[in-house]
Every structure is written in structure tokens, then in C-alpha cells.
């Protein structure tokens, strides 16, 4: 381990130890010339199995990571390769790891976890989009720093690797048990973007439930087993992320990001509400249609009834025995539908020819009656005459017969 006060590479003064992982120790250092603080991660030869493999991997990966530029990734400034130790100099991130907050507060609110997960998903998507893609492989709460402004930073790239299309499987197992995907263990295939999706699912599981998948029972149960108030949609997302077969997971971070942004819409309660709204909408449409059909039916029935009543009076008039009774039926028909011509024409014929169909004079009294009928004022505004005039052909026929 580095001693406090040691000057590294003639410019980095070790101030104190700020963290420790499975194969590394992180120190806070000061570049006194630049008056800037840095974090230095130390990987010692005597602390790592297969150190040379790890060392070669670290050299290759840090060369790649130096070229990265993302707001949620620390910049790698320098790499110092010694005989007994490997040092990585990077940005110092002010804040505490999510693991710290888990130990202090326990399970975190799901809205907060989703926001963190979206930021992490954005970082992973950026790494996977590099040419060639970079696979992080060791996502866990201890490797995610929460800054005072609420944003996160992903640290510790010691296990990151480039994706090699020609590789069938990884040559070594790197990652953290409980969070690591099955393919991270030798002989189970090559790690790719879906490996990081698995580790993000495991990380969300830990953050939401407070149960560390690296500890007994070494199994990730559906999150609502621990807390029934959690989102069923979020539960589905984590289950899909952590499927053993990579083909059954989200295939890329874009798919996962979309799911995270719409997790509430995947909730069973949300779906029930949407189904209820849809059923209510369908019922409303059906009721509207029924009402419309009924309205049309009522109008048709009304018209049929009116027609039948009108025709009934016309028929009754034709069968009436005396003239006065006939006149009464024709007048009733005219009152029902003042625009139809049959009542007027038949009444006019009655006045001209009588019941016995013998032509006779249209006397003054009958003229007065016809005038009264034409000018009959019903309960509404307007007159029968004005309504009859709307029936142009019928009214013209009536006027022709009157002359």
C-alpha cells in the first residue's frame, strides 16, 4: 500500500486513503504544481491473482479509457506502471458511493433508483457505442458515486474490456459474484453489452430491496417479494435484465432506457386503469351509437306514425257516409301535416263534386271554409297556408284546380 505523504512520479502527493475494492486501493492525491486533487487507484502485484493478466488488461483498457469523454465518467489522466504495482490517476469525484447510502439508509426510493439507472444506462450505452465497444462488466453500488448535485459517476474500470467479435468466450472471470452475469464465468460465452445490462439489473435489485445479491440467499427474487409497494413494471424490467440467457434480456441500452422511462406504464395497476378507461370509452361509444340509432328509430317511428295517422284520416274520409264527416277527416289530416297536398285536393274535390261525385257550384260558404282551412292557425307560429306553399308542386296543383 502507498504511504501517506509519498510523492508519486515526482508530482502526486498521497493525502489519504479514500476507498478499497477487491483488488485495488484508492487514494486522494494532490498535484501541488497544478494545485488540483486527483484520485489514484493502486493495483498491487501481491494482491491480485494472475497479476500479469490483470496488468496487461489494465494497460490496454486505460489506453482506451483515456479517449473517453462523458459527463458521468471520470477522466483518466495518467497511468504509472511499476514492477510491483499499477497506478491509475483519474479525476477525484466528490461524494459517496451508492453502497455507502445503502448501508446508511437501506433500500432507496424507486423514483430515485430509476433516475440513477437512467444515468447509468446512458453511460453504458455510450461505452457500447465505441469502436470497438467497451464492456464495463463490474457494475455494482460500490462502483457508482453519487455527487452532491444528485448526479452519478461510474468509477473503477479495472475489469472493462473491448468486445471482440472473433472471441467465443472470455479467457478470465472478472466481476463481482452476485452481480456478474453467467457468461462472465469461464466457459459460459463472451461478455457483451447484455452483460452490462445484467449487472445493471442486479444493481437496481440491490438498491430497491436493500438485499445484496452477493450475500445469502445468493438469488434475486422478484423485488415485490421484499416490498409489495414497489412497481410491478420495475419488477418486470429487473427480471428481464437478469435472465440467465443473454437472448432473453434487453438487447441494448436503448431498449432498457425506453423501458425505464415508461416503467409506470408497465404497472399492473396502470394497465388496469387504462383497461378501465378503454372499457369506459367503448361503453360510451356504444351508448352513443345506441342513442343515435334509437333517435333515428324514434324519428322514423314518428314519421311512420304521422304518415299512418294522416293516411288513416284520408282513408276514413273516403269511406265516410256524409259530406260533413268527410270534411272533418280531411281537416284533421291537414292539421297533422299541413304540407301534404292530398287533404287539400280531396277537400276541394268534395266541395266541387260532393259525396255523390256530381259536379256542382263551389258556393260562398264552401269558399269561406276552404279559405279558413288554408289560413288555419295552429298552436305554433305561422299558418297552414304558408306551410302548404312549401310543397310547390302540390300547392300549384291546388291553385290550378281552384281557378
Buried (B, 14 or more C-beta within 10 A) or exposed (E): EBEEEEEBEEBBBBBEBBBEBBBBBBBBBBBEEEEEBBBBBBBBBEBBEEBEEBBEBBEEBBEBBEEBEBEBBBEBBBBBEEEEBBBBBBBBBEBBBBBBBBEEEEBBEBEBBBBBBBBBBBBBBBBBEBEEBBBBBBBBBBBBBBEEEEBBBBBBBBBBBBBEEEBEEBEBBBBBEBBBBBBBBEEBBBBBBBBBBBBBBBBBBBBBBBBBBBEEEEEBBBBBEBEEEBBBBBBBBBBBBBBEEBEEBBBBBEBBBEBBEEBBEBBEEBEEEEEEEEEEEEEEEEEEEEEEEEEEEEEEEEEEEEEEBBBBBBEBBEEBEEBEBBBBBBBBBBBBBBBBBBBBBBBBEBBBEBEEEEEEEBEEEBEEBBEEBBEBEEEEEEBBBEBBBEBEEBBEBBEEEEE
